[in-house]
Amino acid sequence: MSSAASMTNQKLDIARRFLAMPDTEQKWMGPAFENAALFHLQSASLGLLQEVKQAYHLSSEIGLQEMFLNAKSKNISIPVINELMELNENASSWYSHLQNAYDASLKCHPNFYNAKQDNIIVSSTDTSSACLTYLNSLTELILRFREESSEY
């Protein structure tokens, strides 16, 4: 396993641990744990892009759009990048929700914690449920990418 994959795994594990932390005694820390999990989920997402960059010998910066354009200029079709681009363009996808939640958390939007909006991904208004969905979906995507990459 490459060091990029190891770092990605660590980020996923840390996010998983933060999401498991809130219990009855530390319930008031829930938003802090969720913000930490979002940070590590975003880092894991960037770790996946680093893995793709290494696997396909791309020369672009680590960024979805940049990597997509770099692959396109080399006439390379990268399934995981194409899937992420589709997810990014779909406002109701788990990936778009992850990006929006991360941005809201980073920019400290006051409605991030108080809004009781319907979440398309999960029926609960509990943001930790949404974070678990992001974690599971991202983990699945990373494992599929690695499986496909190992075949070549």
MIFI-851108 format. One record per residue: z, x, y of N, C-alpha, C in turn; residue in three letters. Coordinates in pm, whole numbers, padded with zeros to 5 digits, always signed. Each point is the difference from the previous one (the first is absolute). Layout:
residues N
ZXYZXYZXYALA
...
end
This chain:
residues 152
+00000+00085-00118+00000-00085+00118+00000+00089+00124MET
-00085-00031+00093-00009+00080+00121+00123-00021+00088SER
+00019+00090+00095+00114-00014+00091-00014-00125+00087SER
-00123-00037+00035-00020-00122+00079+00045-00121-00080ALA
-00030-00003-00127+00042-00111-00086+00152-00003-00012ALA
+00059+00117-00012+00145+00008-00009+00066-00053+00127SER
-00053+00037+00114+00054-00049+00127-00018-00152+00012MET
-00114-00051-00044-00023-00144+00003+00101-00070-00090THR
+00023+00054-00118+00099-00058-00091+00139-00001+00062ASN
+00035+00108+00067+00131+00007+00063+00015-00109+00107GLN
-00105-00020+00079+00005-00102+00105+00016-00140-00060LYS
-00072-00027-00109+00014-00129-00067+00141-00018-00055LEU
+00054+00105-00059+00135-00006-00056+00105-00023+00109ASP
-00015+00070+00112+00095-00017+00111-00007-00143+00053ILE
-00121-00052+00016-00015-00138+00048+00067-00096-00097ALA
-00021+00021-00129+00060-00085-00103+00153+00004+00011ARG
+00055+00118+00020+00146+00015+00012+00055-00070+00125ARG
-00071+00013+00112+00045-00069+00122-00002-00151-00019PHE
-00101-00051-00068-00008-00145-00021+00107-00050-00096LEU
+00049+00087-00085+00105-00037-00095+00140+00011+00060ALA
+00013+00062+00117+00131+00028+00059+00077-00122+00051MET
-00062-00093+00069+00081-00108+00057+00075-00077-00108PRO
+00129-00001+00011+00083-00083-00086+00092-00082+00090ASP
+00091-00070-00059+00083-00090+00080+00085+00074+00102THR
+00045+00121-00030+00083+00075+00094-00082+00063+00113GLU
-00127+00027-00024-00083+00066+00100-00114-00088+00048GLN
+00016-00129-00010-00107-00092+00038-00044+00021+00145LYS
+00092+00034+00088-00031+00022+00140-00094+00119+00020TRP
-00010+00089-00100-00089+00115+00009-00141-00031-00052MET
-00021-00122-00046-00130-00039-00057-00120+00038+00085GLY
-00001-00035+00131-00115+00036+00082-00023+00151+00009PRO
+00106+00078+00003-00017+00146+00004-00060+00051-00130ALA
+00046-00054-00113-00054+00041-00130-00148-00040-00011PHE
-00033-00119+00050-00139-00045-00005-00090+00085+00089GLU
+00049+00035+00119-00077+00089+00087-00023+00135-00067ASN
+00103+00053-00062-00014+00128-00071-00100-00013-00113ALA
+00007-00112-00073-00095-00022-00109-00143-00010+00053ALA
-00018-00070+00113-00134-00010+00059-00054+00137+00039LEU
+00086+00084+00056-00042+00136+00035-00048+00075-00124PHE
+00075-00010-00108-00038+00073-00120-00119-00063-00071HIS
-00017-00129+00010-00120-00064-00054-00124+00045+00077LEU
+00012+00006+00131-00112+00049+00082-00029+00146-00035GLN
+00105+00079-00019-00017+00140-00038-00067+00012-00137SER
+00036-00089-00092-00063+00000-00132-00148-00038+00011ALA
-00030-00092+00090-00139-00038+00025-00081+00120+00050SER
+00060+00074+00092-00066+00122+00050-00006+00107-00109LEU
+00101+00003-00087-00003+00092-00114-00116-00030-00092GLY
-00025-00128-00023-00116-00039-00081-00128+00051+00065LEU
-00011-00015+00131-00120+00050+00068-00012+00151-00014LEU
+00112+00070+00003-00003+00146-00022-00051+00033-00140GLN
+00045-00077-00099-00047+00020-00137-00151-00024-00011GLU
-00048-00104+00068-00143-00031+00000-00077+00113+00066VAL
+00052+00047+00111-00065+00110+00073-00016+00122-00090LYS
+00105+00033-00072-00005+00115-00091-00096-00024-00116GLN
+00007-00118-00059-00082-00031-00117-00149+00000+00032ALA
-00035-00046+00119-00141-00012+00038-00046+00109+00097TYR
+00087+00094+00028-00032+00113+00089-00055-00048+00134HIS
+00070-00095+00059-00040-00051+00130+00052+00094+00109LEU
-00068+00001+00112+00037+00091+00109+00060-00074+00120SER
+00011-00130-00009+00050-00078+00114+00152+00008+00010SER
+00049-00051+00112+00144-00016+00017+00049-00105-00099GLU
+00131-00001-00022+00058-00101-00088+00012-00130+00078ILE
-00093-00087-00024-00004-00131+00063-00104-00082-00073GLY
+00028-00125-00022-00090-00084-00080-00141-00005+00057LEU
-00012-00031+00127-00131-00010+00064-00074+00133-00003GLN
+00070+00107+00032-00061+00134+00002-00050+00040-00138GLU
+00081-00028-00101-00038+00037-00136-00116-00085-00051MET
+00000-00127+00037-00110-00088-00037-00131+00052+00059PHE
+00003+00035+00128-00121+00050+00067-00042+00136-00056LEU
+00097+00086-00031-00031+00131-00058-00067-00016-00136ASN
+00052-00089-00083-00059-00025-00132-00140-00060+00015ALA
-00014-00091+00094-00131-00063+00023-00103+00103+00045LYS
+00041+00094+00086-00093+00103+00047-00044+00093-00112SER
+00082+00011-00105-00033+00083-00115-00062-00081-00114LYS
-00029-00128+00028-00055-00092-00100+00090-00010-00123ASN
+00131-00002+00023+00097-00015-00107+00065-00138+00013ILE
+00009-00070-00111+00071-00127-00003+00133+00024-00071SER
+00109-00021+00072+00133+00022-00054+00065-00137-00018ILE
+00014-00046-00124+00051-00135-00024+00132-00032+00071PRO
+00095+00090-00003+00131-00030+00061-00012-00009+00153VAL
-00084+00080+00060-00021-00007+00145-00072-00130+00035ILE
-00100-00037-00080-00070-00126+00023+00095-00119-00012ASN
+00088+00005-00101+00097-00108-00019+00097-00007+00118GLU
+00049+00116+00044+00091+00001+00115-00068-00050+00127LEU
-00127+00033+00018-00073-00050+00117-00010-00152-00005MET
-00030-00056-00118-00007-00145-00013+00136-00064+00027GLU
+00105+00060-00056+00136-00052+00022+00038+00009+00148LEU
-00038+00108+00064+00032+00021+00141-00071-00103+00089ASN
-00119-00039-00039-00078-00096+00078+00044-00145-00024GLU
+00073-00023-00109+00047-00134-00034+00141-00018+00055ASN
+00013-00078+00105+00129-00016+00068+00109-00059-00088ALA
-00036-00064-00110+00101-00060-00087+00034+00088-00121SER
-00056+00120-00007+00026+00087-00115+00135+00069+00011SER
+00052+00044-00113+00128+00071+00000-00009+00128+00083TRP
-00116+00066-00002-00015+00125+00074+00004-00025+00151TYR
-00067-00104+00045+00005-00034+00143+00141-00039+00041SER
+00069-00074-00086+00138-00038+00029+00089+00124+00007HIS
-00022+00095-00090+00077+00125+00002-00023+00073+00131LEU
-00126+00013+00041-00033+00069+00124+00066-00070+00120GLN
-00008-00132+00003+00059-00077+00111+00152+00012+00002ASN
+00062-00006-00117+00146+00012-00007+00044+00139+00043ALA
-00074+00101-00042+00033+00137+00039-00012+00016+00152TYR
-00112-00048+00055-00021+00009+00145+00109-00075+00077ASP
+00035-00120-00046+00104-00078+00066+00134+00071-00006ALA
+00028+00059-00113+00126+00073-00016+00003+00124+00088SER
-00109+00074+00001-00009+00123+00077+00012-00027+00149LEU
-00062-00107+00043-00001-00033+00143+00119-00085+00040LYS
+00085-00033-00098+00125-00073+00025-00025-00135+00068CYS
-00093-00077-00053-00025-00133+00052+00120-00088-00028HIS
+00049-00072+00098+00120-00083-00021-00021-00111-00102PRO
-00120-00049-00017-00026-00108-00094-00008+00048-00145ASN
+00000+00129-00022-00014+00053-00135+00112-00050-00091PHE
+00123-00005+00052+00114-00040-00082+00029-00149+00008TYR
-00034-00062+00111+00042-00138+00023-00104-00104-00038ASN
-00125+00038-00010-00106-00097-00027+00014-00056-00141ALA
-00011-00129-00012+00003-00067-00130-00139-00058-00024LYS
-00096+00092-00016-00138-00041-00019-00030-00010-00148GLN
-00095-00086-00033-00045-00006-00138-00072+00129-00032ASP
+00033+00057-00111-00066+00121-00044-00097-00039-00110ASN
-00123+00034+00016-00102-00038-00097+00025+00065-00134ILE
+00057+00118+00002+00019+00075-00123+00116-00055-00083ILE
+00111-00026+00064+00118-00048-00072+00047-00129+00065VAL
+00062-00086-00079+00043-00127+00055+00130+00011+00077SER
+00075+00106-00022+00128+00018+00067-00021+00057+00139SER
+00095-00029+00090-00004+00061+00132+00074+00131+00000THR
+00054+00041-00114+00072+00126-00015-00101+00114+00005ASP
+00015+00086+00101-00097+00109+00014+00011+00101-00113THR
+00115+00007-00067+00009+00094-00112-00091-00045-00113SER
-00021-00131-00016-00094-00049-00101-00141+00045+00033SER
-00035-00005+00129-00132+00046+00041-00012+00150-00025ALA
+00105+00075+00033-00003+00145-00023-00015+00032-00148CYS
+00065-00078-00086-00015+00021-00145-00144-00027-00043LEU
-00062-00100+00062-00141-00028-00029-00087+00117+00042THR
+00026+00055+00119-00076+00117+00046+00020+00116-00097TYR
+00124+00023-00039+00031+00111-00092-00073-00017-00132LEU
+00007-00117-00058-00066-00024-00129-00151+00009+00010ASN
-00057-00055+00106-00146+00003+00018-00050+00142+00025SER
+00072+00074+00082-00039+00138+00030+00013+00087-00125LEU
+00109-00018-00074+00019+00076-00124-00113-00028-00098THR
-00037-00126-00015-00110-00036-00090-00130+00065+00044GLU
-00029-00002+00130-00122+00060+00052-00002+00151-00025LEU
+00112+00067+00023+00010+00144-00021-00021+00033-00147ILE
+00063-00075-00089-00015+00026-00144-00144-00022-00047LEU
-00065-00104+00054-00141-00023-00035-00087+00115+00049ARG
+00024+00047+00123-00077+00113+00054+00017+00123-00090PHE
+00123+00030-00037+00026+00119-00082-00063-00013-00137ARG
+00005-00119-00057-00062-00022-00131-00152+00020+00008GLU
-00060-00057+00103-00144+00014+00018-00037+00146+00026GLU
+00082+00069+00077-00028+00141+00033+00013+00090-00122SER
+00092-00032-00089+00020+00085-00118-00113-00014-00100SER
-00077-00106+00011-00113-00020-00091-00116+00093+00032GLU
-00001+00057+00120-00112+00085+00041+00033+00144-00003TYR
end
